[in-house]
Amino acid sequence: MIALRTVCLVAAATAATAGAVLERPGVFAMFGSCGLVLFVCGSGLTVSDAIPCRRGAFASSLACTVAGPLLVVRPPTVVAVAAGIVAALGQLAVLGAAIRSRSAGTTSAAT
């Protein structure tokens, strides 16, 4: 699961950066590909976090699943960039908790 969360983090951070840096015609390709990756990987993570009921991980996975279609449907808006930022921060928080618990030797809630 850490690999999927890393993929979601990279896609969300790329989308947020592209929305802030690129101009209108160039942003469509980046938002489309990042949105597709966020939707597919976020859906898988949402299902895997819902069954054992991991609340924080579920919320960040759900944010990725919602951010995917927002990036594809409404590319150059502030809402899409904000969704990418929220998804990236959520995945970063869950990944940080997973790495801390793994280094402490306990079973991780995010893996």
C-alpha positions, 0 to 999 in steps of 0.5 A, spaced: 500 500 500 505 504 501 507 504 493 500 506 491 500 511 496 506 514 493 504 514 486 497 518 489 502 523 492 506 524 486 500 524 481 497 529 486 503 533 487 504 533 480 497 536 478 498 541 483 504 544 481 502 543 474 496 547 475 500 553 478 506 553 473 503 551 466 499 555 462 492 553 459 493 549 453 499 545 457 495 544 463 490 539 460 494 533 458 498 533 465 491 534 469 488 528 465 493 523 466 494 525 473 486 525 474 486 518 471 492 515 476 488 519 482 482 516 480 484 509 479 489 508 485 485 512 489 479 507 488 483 501 490 486 504 496 479 507 498 476 499 498 482 497 502 482 502 507 474 501 508 474 494 510 478 494 516 476 501 517 482 506 517 479 512 518 485 517 516 487 513 511 480 512 508 479 519 508 486 521 504 484 515 499 477 518 498 480 525 497 484 522 491 478 518 488 474 525 488 480 529 486 481 525 480 474 526 476 475 534 478 482 534 475 479 531 468 472 535 468 475 542 471 482 542 469 484 550 470 480 552 476 482 553 483 478 547 485 482 542 481 488 545 484 486 545 491 483 538 490 490 536 488 493 539 494 488 536 499 490 529 496 497 530 496 497 533 503 492 527 505 497 522 502 503 525 505 500 524 512 498 517 512 505 515 509 508 519 514 504 515 519 506 508 516 513 510 516 514 512 523 510 506 525 514 501 521 521 504 524 518 503 531 517 496 529 509 496 530 504 494 525 502 500 521 495 502 520 496 505 513 499 498 510 
